[in-house]
Amino acid sequence: MNENWRATLRGLPVFRNELPTFDTGSAPSNPLDLFDEWMSRAIEQGVEQPHAMTLATAGPAARTVILKNVDARGFWFASSSESPKGRELDAQPRAALLFYWRELGRQVRIVGAVGRGSAEESAADFRERGLHARAGVLAGHQSEPVERDGAEAVADAEARAKSGEISPAWTAYFVAAESVEFWQASTTREHVRLLYTRGVGGWRTDILVP
């Protein structure tokens, strides 16, 4: 084991390249519009996996999932309701999301209540998954130990997936944002943070101390 992790980590550069600026004065009134701008910029700039986001539940637990959609209801992802995160969301339907686009020095943090899409929306998401991904869900409960002799079960699950079988546990979830924070790094450490908070009359914005 490295006996000097502190010095090693302190010596690593954080931001190598020139970073974009963030003019909070021209930010739109709705955070979804700003998210649209930032996500589009991340895609245009070739950020690796810009749709990957950390999902934190009240386990406490965190994992990386893929953003499936953004609409007026919220930020969408999908999982088995029988998985650990599915059970955690059943027990306490609130979550936090975090996007981190290293190449741009940007983060977006979202907190809100979690809702479920309709059975039709969940089934449609399941159909859009690849064959092996669908078979994996049909083969067993997510995050449980793999059976030592599971070849027959896997073959059976693939056959079921090919036949068009839908997992009843597969669920499309959305996080209905109550707060959204946009964070822009600066190489001089003069980071910019803009927080949107949903209220009765709409969205309020505050600039936060870095």
Backbone hydrogen bonds, N-H to C=O, Kabsch-Sander energy under -0.5 kcal/mol:
donor,donor_aa,acceptor,acceptor_aa,energy
5,W,2,N,-0.6
8,T,4,N,-2.2
9,L,5,W,-3.1
10,R,6,R,-2.4
11,G,7,A,-1.3
12,L,9,L,-1.2
24,T,22,F,-1.0
26,S,23,D,-1.2
27,A,24,T,-1.3
33,D,30,N,-1.0
34,L,30,N,-1.2
35,F,31,P,-2.8
36,D,32,L,-2.1
37,E,33,D,-1.7
38,W,34,L,-2.7
39,M,35,F,-3.1
40,S,36,D,-2.1
41,R,37,E,-2.2
42,A,38,W,-2.3
43,I,39,M,-2.3
44,E,40,S,-2.6
45,Q,41,R,-2.3
46,G,43,I,-1.4
47,V,42,A,-2.5
52,A,49,Q,-1.9
53,M,65,V,-2.9
54,T,98,L,-2.7
55,L,63,R,-3.6
56,A,54,T,-0.6
56,A,96,A,-2.9
57,T,61,A,-2.5
61,A,57,T,-1.4
63,R,55,L,-1.6
65,V,53,M,-3.1
67,L,51,H,-3.0
68,K,76,W,-3.1
69,N,76,W,-0.7
71,D,74,G,-2.1
74,G,71,D,-0.5
75,F,175,V,-1.8
76,W,69,N,-2.8
76,W,74,G,-0.5
77,F,173,Y,-2.1
79,S,171,T,-2.1
81,S,169,A,-2.9
83,S,80,S,-1.5
87,R,83,S,-2.6
88,E,84,P,-2.5
89,L,85,K,-2.4
90,D,86,G,-1.8
91,A,87,R,-2.0
92,Q,88,E,-2.4
94,R,92,Q,-2.6
95,A,112,G,-2.3
96,A,56,A,-2.0
97,L,110,I,-2.9
98,L,54,T,-1.7
99,F,108,V,-2.6
101,W,106,R,-2.9
102,R,100,Y,-0.9
104,L,101,W,-1.2
105,G,101,W,-1.0
105,G,102,R,-0.9
106,R,101,W,-1.8
107,Q,183,W,-2.2
108,V,99,F,-1.9
109,R,181,E,-2.5
110,I,97,L,-2.5
111,V,179,S,-2.1
112,G,95,A,-2.0
113,A,176,A,-0.9
114,V,93,P,-2.8
115,G,174,F,-2.9
117,G,172,A,-3.5
122,S,118,S,-2.4
123,A,119,A,-2.4
124,A,120,E,-2.3
125,D,121,E,-2.0
126,F,122,S,-2.1
127,R,123,A,-2.3
128,E,124,A,-1.3
129,R,125,D,-0.6
129,R,126,F,-1.2
134,R,130,G,-2.5
135,A,131,L,-2.6
136,G,132,H,-2.2
137,V,133,A,-1.4
138,L,134,R,-2.2
139,A,135,A,-1.9
140,G,136,G,-0.8
140,G,137,V,-0.5
144,E,141,H,-1.6
150,G,147,E,-0.7
150,G,148,R,-0.5
154,V,150,G,-2.5
155,A,151,A,-2.5
156,D,152,E,-2.2
157,A,153,A,-2.4
158,E,154,V,-2.5
159,A,155,A,-2.0
160,R,156,D,-2.2
161,A,157,A,-2.4
162,K,158,E,-2.5
163,S,159,A,-1.5
164,G,161,A,-1.4
165,E,160,R,-2.2
170,W,167,S,-1.0
171,T,79,S,-2.9
173,Y,77,F,-3.0
173,Y,171,T,-0.6
174,F,115,G,-2.3
175,V,75,F,-2.4
176,A,113,A,-2.9
176,A,174,F,-0.7
177,A,175,V,-1.0
178,E,111,V,-3.3
179,S,111,V,-1.7
180,V,196,Y,-2.2
181,E,109,R,-2.9
182,F,194,L,-2.9
183,W,107,Q,-2.8
183,W,181,E,-0.5
184,Q,192,V,-3.1
185,A,105,G,-3.4
185,A,183,W,-0.5
189,R,186,S,-2.0
191,H,189,R,-1.2
192,V,184,Q,-2.7
193,R,208,L,-0.5
194,L,182,F,-2.6
195,L,206,D,-3.2
196,Y,180,V,-3.1
197,T,204,R,-2.6
198,R,178,E,-3.0
199,G,202,G,-3.5
202,G,199,G,-0.9
204,R,197,T,-2.7
206,D,195,L,-2.1
208,L,193,R,-2.0
208,L,206,D,-0.5
